[in-house]
Amino acid sequence: MLRKFKTAAFVALAMIGIHFGAVAASNGTPDEAKAMVERAVKLLEAEGKDKAFAAFNDPAGKFVDRDLYVFVINHEGVTVSHGANKALIGKSLLAVKDTDGKMFIQEMIDVAKGPGSGWVDYKWPNPTTKKVELKSSYIKKVGDVIVGVGIYKNS
């Protein structure tokens, strides 16, 4: 009887471990986000905006991976490309605040105008979970636009 209990307990723990491992693997990492930005920048510089933005906006393309996706804003805060929500394209997000009142788009613009690249933390809806979660986006200035990819920290 004890042997059966130990076996059942081991199987249950193994299944829990597999579940949590699968959840963790479904989230992008900071290194993956930064690498995706670098790939996006290379495409943008090599192929130009039209081809690059089309690739970034393709939900089945190379620039959407689990909860990672490329977004691009201009220096006025207007979304010019978005891999998770095409409805944002053409919209100014400059005055948008996250749930804590943070004007994160302005902060992205400030980072782009200052060091040219870096991380910005804010809260944003996760397209995978459909919940507002803490997000950290790596952004990089490329000419007159800012390319970003974020990771969700609460998933």
Helices and strands as residue ranges (DSSP letters): H 2-25, H 30-47, H 49-57, E 64-65, E 68-74, E 79-82, G 86-88, H 104-113, E 117-125, E 132-142, E 145-152
